[in-house]
Structure formats: structure tokens, C-alpha cells
Amino acid sequence: MPAKELVEFVARSLVDDPEAVKVDVVHDADGTVIELHVAEDDMGKVIGRNGSVAKALRTLLKVTAARDGESISLEIL
């Protein structure tokens, strides 16, 4: 599963308003940046307590990136 679809699937599963989830992919010199946009009320659910959910999402991205030999980072906006 490509990284964008993975992030979108997980985010839509976590939030109360799945229609507000938007995932953009930006390519730059350092690699790929995935920008996750969610509704303001759902921000806490995506970040999690002490950042645990965001950390888990970033770990999943590192695993998929390592498999493909890429560099991927996640920004939650």
C-alpha cells in the first residue's frame, strides 16, 4: 500500500469527520513529505496522548519508506 493511502486510511479510521481528512504529497530535495490535514476538533485524535498516534504513523511510514528505499516524513496540519 503506498504511503499516501496508508496515512489516509489510518486517519479516516481515527477521526469523527472522515470527510475533512486530506492528504497531500510534496516532493523536495530531502525526500517526500506527506501533509495530513484534519478538522480542528479531530487534531487530538490524530496526534494522540503525548504524540503516541503520530509517532506510530511515522513509524509505519519509515517501514514503508525503507522497503522502497525512500525518505518520507509526516506533517500533521
C-alpha positions in Angstrom: 0.0 0.0 0.0 1.5 3.4 -1.0 2.3 5.7 1.9 -0.4 8.3 1.0 -3.2 5.8 1.0 -1.8 4.3 4.3 -1.9 7.6 6.1 -5.3 8.5 4.7 -6.8 5.1 5.7 -5.5 5.3 9.3 -6.5 9.0 9.7 -10.0 8.4 8.4 -10.4 5.4 10.8 -9.4 7.6 13.8 -11.4 10.8 13.3 -15.1 11.7 13.8 -15.2 13.7 10.5 -13.5 11.4 7.8 -14.7 13.8 5.0 -12.4 16.5 6.4 -9.3 14.3 6.0 -7.0 15.5 3.2 -3.5 14.1 2.4 -1.1 15.9 0.2 2.3 14.6 -1.0 5.1 17.1 -1.5 8.4 16.1 -3.1 11.5 18.1 -2.1 15.3 17.7 -2.1 15.3 15.8 1.3 12.7 13.3 0.2 8.9 13.1 0.3 6.7 15.0 2.8 3.2 13.8 3.5 0.9 16.6 4.8 -2.1 15.4 6.7 -4.9 17.9 7.1 -7.8 17.0 9.6 -10.6 19.0 11.2 -9.6 21.1 14.2 -11.7 19.0 16.5 -10.0 15.8 15.4 -6.4 17.0 15.8 -6.1 15.5 19.2 -7.2 12.1 18.0 -4.6 12.0 15.2 -1.8 13.2 17.4 -2.8 11.1 20.4 -1.8 11.3 24.1 1.8 12.5 24.2 2.0 12.1 20.4 1.7 8.3 20.5 -0.6 8.0 17.5 1.5 10.5 15.4 4.7 8.6 16.4 3.1 5.3 15.4 2.1 6.8 12.0 5.6 8.0 11.5 7.0 4.5 12.3 4.7 2.9 9.7 5.9 5.4 7.2 9.5 4.7 8.0 8.9 1.0 7.4 7.2 1.5 4.1 9.9 4.0 3.0 12.8 1.7 4.0 11.2 -1.0 1.9 11.1 1.3 -1.1 14.4 3.0 -0.4 12.9 6.4 0.1 12.9 9.1 2.7 9.3 10.0 3.9 8.2 12.4 6.7 4.8 13.2 8.1 3.5 16.7 8.9 0.1 17.0 10.7 -1.5 20.3 9.8 
